[in-house]
Amino acid sequence: MRALVYHGPGHISWDTVPDPAIEAATDALVRVDAATVCGTDLHILRGDLPAVKPGTVLGHEAVGEVVEVGRDVHGLRPGHEVIVSSVSACGRCQACLDTLRGQCRGDGGWILGNQINGTQAQFVRVPFADHSTYRRPPAIPIDDALLLAEVLPTAYEVGVRNGHVGPGDTVVVVGAGPVGLATVAVARLYSPRRIIAVDLSEARLEAAAAVADAAEVPGKMIAELSEGPGADVAIEASGAQDGFVLCAQAVRTGGHIANIGTHGRPVTLHLESLWRKNVTISTGQVDTSSTPWLLELLRFGRLSVSQLVTHTFGLDRMEHAYEVFSRGATTGALKVVLHRE
């Protein structure tokens, strides 16, 4: 088959690799009908995650059709259309039982495109398939379903839920990329008074203006929040070194800072200005335990996310998709989706 192979920092290629095969009784093989590129993939490409070994097929988000299952897979059969979760869950360890699937201690967690070959390929082996896939209802478009693999659960679990967004809140989202704008969309469900998206990119601010109450570069608005009552919830979704600092400046006394961004470099925690503010800071690895709930919101039209997909390509244009996505600040790319042709 063909797949996107990582060859070390700065180097990827669309290569011919051996077909995956069932390795454990709980595995499933899935034909990839759609995949996407994540900001974490860019971190791998930049060398920020040195544990990812050269030769690994990247990617951890996909939608596709089951083609084969192991003997201990009970909820799937060939022909089923599924969403492949970014998190693999054994379903038996204490972390999984506590719905902390991202912390799975049974050889799961974030392993696709990290510890084992991932989804940016024509086929993928999915470990613990009963607990690591979700059936895709025909009514949900394939591109929308792909956002359930990671982006929407991350926005909800790590951003909105951890940040305790509630009715009447002022919410600041730093970073208007795909996860940041997904966070804006999900936060709307909780009736905040105002949502402010912050970014440096004019292209992304233009997209944010369509879904947020305000879309601004860091500057006057952040200054007004830091000097005034402040934001009830500040959500860091950029992964930039200055993003967390902006959140710390914007949050009110007694407020919440929820960190979503993947930080590949050290970030300064200014406790000298935070220690007396009674601020709660949360971080997290997505668990995708909320995927069934989010799927139902999409199915019944309570959540609209189609605008997050800005570019589509064939799978064989994976390298080009990386280039477009990596320059999202100028290309306007949010989610790039690659379809089987």
N, C-alpha and C positions, 0 to 999 in steps of 0.2 A: 504494500500500500504506500501512499504518499503521506508525508507528515512534515510538520515544522520542527526541525531539530535544532537544539541549542548546542553551540560549539565552544562556549566560553564567552566572557564579557565582550559585547559588541558584535557577536557573530551568530547568525541563524541562517538556515537554508531550508527550502522545500525539497525534501529528499525522498528517495525510495527506501523504505525500512521494512523489516519483517512484519508480517501480519500478526496482530495480537492473538493470543489463545487463552482459553479458560485455564487458570492456574490453581484456583481453589473452588470448592463446591459452592461457595456463596457468590461467585463471580457471574457477571453477565457481559456479553459482547454487544456493543451498540454501534450501528452504522450512524455516523455523524451526519445529520442533515443540516445543522447550523451550529456554528461556533463563533466565539468572539475573542477579542484581545482585552485583557484587563490591565489596569495600572500596575498590578503586581508583576505581570509579565515583563513590563518595561523595567521594573526594579531588578528582576533577574538578569535582563539583558545588560543592564548597567553595572552588574557585578555586586549589587547590594545584598544578594542572598547567595553567598559562596557555597552553601551546602548543596545547591542544585548542580548536579554533575554534568559535564559536557556529554553529549549523546542523548540527553533526555528530550523527549517530545513534550513541548510546552502546552499550556492551556488547561483550564479547570472548569470551563463552562460549556455546556453543549445541550442540544436537543436532537433526538434521533430515534431510530427504530431498533428494537431489540432483535438480534439475529440468532443468539444462542444463550442458554442459561446453564449454570451448574446445577447439580442434582439437589442442592439444598436451597435453591431459590424457589420460593413458593408463590410470590405475588406477581411474577412476571412470566410471560411466555413470548416466543418469537412472534413478531408482528406488532407488539405493543409500542405505541409512541410514548416516549418518556423525556422528562427533563432530568439531565444528569447534574446532580448537586455538586457544587464546588467542594463540599465536605463529605468525606466518606466516613460512615458511622457503623461500628461493629454491632451496635444495638444491645450489647450485653454488659459492658464495663460500667462502673459507677458514673463516670462522666456522661455517657450516653443516656443512662437511666435518669440522670438529672437534667436532661435536654441540653447538656453542654457538649454537643457533638463535635465542635471544633477542637475540643480538648480530649477527644477519644483516646483511651489508653489501650485499645485492642488493635493496634496497628492501623488505625484510621486517622481522622483529622484531615488537614489539608495535605494530601499526598499526591493527588493528580497534578501532573505538570511540575512536581516538586521532588518527591521521592520516587515516583514511578511515572511512566509515560502518560501524557495527558490527552486532551481533547482536540487539539489543533491538528487533526488527522482525519483520514477517511473512516477509520474505525478506532474504538477505544475499549479497553478492558476496564470494567467498573467493579471494583471490589465491594463486598457487602451490598449487593445490588438491591435487596429488599428494603434496606434502610437508607440507600444513597441515591435513589431515583424516585421520581414522582410521575404518575401517569398524566399525560397532556390531554385535556379534553379537546375535541375537535374544534370547539367554538373559540378557543384561544389561539390567535395567530402565532405562528412559529417564532417570529421576532419578539413578540411580547413574552412568550413562554421562556425564551432564552434569558430574559432579565430576571427570571425567578431562580436561575441557577446560583446567582450570587448577589447581583446589584441590589435588588429590592430587599432580600433578607438582611443584607448588610446595612442598608439605609434604615430599616426599621429596628433591627435588634441592637446594633451598635450605636446608632445615632439617636433615633426618636425614643425608643424604649429606655435605653441607658440614660438618655438626657432628661427623661421624665417630662417630655413635652405635654402640656395640658391646655385646657381652654383658657383663652385670654392671655396666653404667654406672648412675649416678644422673643423670637427665635432668630439667631444669626447663624448662617451656614457659610463657613469660610471654605471656598473652593466650589466653583460652579461647573465641575466636570460631571460625568455621568452619575457617580455616587452622590455628589452634592445635590444635583437636581432631582435624583430619586428621593433623597431625604426631604427636599422641599415638598414633593408630591405626597409622600406618606405623612409628613407632619400635618398637612392640610386636614387629614382625617380627624385630628384632635382639636380642631377649632382654635388655633392660636390667634391672637389679635393681629400679629404682624410677623411676616417672615422676610428677612433681609438676606440676600445672597451677595457674597463678596468675592471678587476675583480681579486679577490683573488683566485678563484677556477681554478685549472688546467683543470678540466673537462669542465668547461664552457668556458675557454679561447680556448680550442681546438675546441669547437663548433663555437665560435666567429671567429676564424681564417679562417673558411670556407666562411664567409660572409663579414667581415670587412677587411680593408686594413692592419690593424695591431691589434694585441690582446696582451695586456701587463698587468702585475701586476702593481699596483701603484708604481712608482719609477722613473727611469731615464727619461722615456718619459714625464711624468707629470712635472718633474723638468725642462726638456728642454722647454716645452711649457710655463711654468710659467716664465722662465728666458728669453725666446725669444718673438716672436710675439704673441704667445698664440692662443687658439682655437677661431674661430668665434662663435661657438655654443658649449656649454657644457650642456649635458643632464643627469640629475640625475635619474637613473632608478633602483637603488639598495634599497632604503629605509633605508640604513645604516646611522648611525650618521656621519661617516666620508665621506660619498659619496658627500654630498653638499660641504664640505670643499675642497675636491679634485676639484670639478667643479669650485669653486671660485679661486683656485690656477691656473687652466688651462686656464680660459677664458681670452681673450685679452681685451684691452681697447676698449670700444664701442661694446663689444660682448654681447651675450645673454646666460643666464642660464635658462634652462627650467626644472622645477622639476616635475618628474612623480612619483617618489617613495612614497609609503605610510609610513609616519614617525610616529611610535608609541611612540617615545620618543623625548624629546627636542633636538633640533639641534642648534648649535651656528651659528649665522650670523655675520661674521667678518667684520663689517662695517669699522673698522679701516684700513683695507686693500682694501676695495671696494669703499669707498665713492668718491674717485677721479678718478675711472676708467670708469665712464659713462656706467656702466653695467646695462642691463635690466634683471630683475628676474621675472619669471612667474611661477605660480602654477595653478592647475586646477583639476576639476572633469570632467571625460569624459562625453561627451554629446551624443555620438553615432550618431550625425547628419550626419557624414561622411560615415556611413555604406553603403548606396546605391552606392556611388562612389567607395569605396574600393571593394565592391562586383563585380562591373563591371571590375575593374582591375584584380581581380582573374579570373573572367569568361573568359577574353580575353588574359590571360597569361602574363600580364604586371607585375604581382607581384607573387613571388614564396615564399611560407611560409610553405610548407609541412615539412621542416626540423625542425620546431619548436616543432612538436609532437614527443616525444621520447619514451613514454611509453603508452600502452593501457591495460585496464582491463575491466572486467565486472562490472556493477553497484554495484553488491553485494560485490565487493572488495574495496569499498570506503575508509574504514579505512586504508587498506594497501596503497592505492594511496596517502593518506595524509602523511603517513610515508615516502614513496619514494620521494614525492615532497618536503617535509620539509627538506630532506637531499640532496637536489639537488646539492649542492657543491661537494658532494662525489659520489652520484649516477649518476650524469650527467643529471638528469631529468630537462627538460624544461617545456613543456606542457604535463601533463598526461591526457589522455582522457578515459572516462568510457562509455562503450557502453551497450545498452539494449541487453539482450541475449534471 
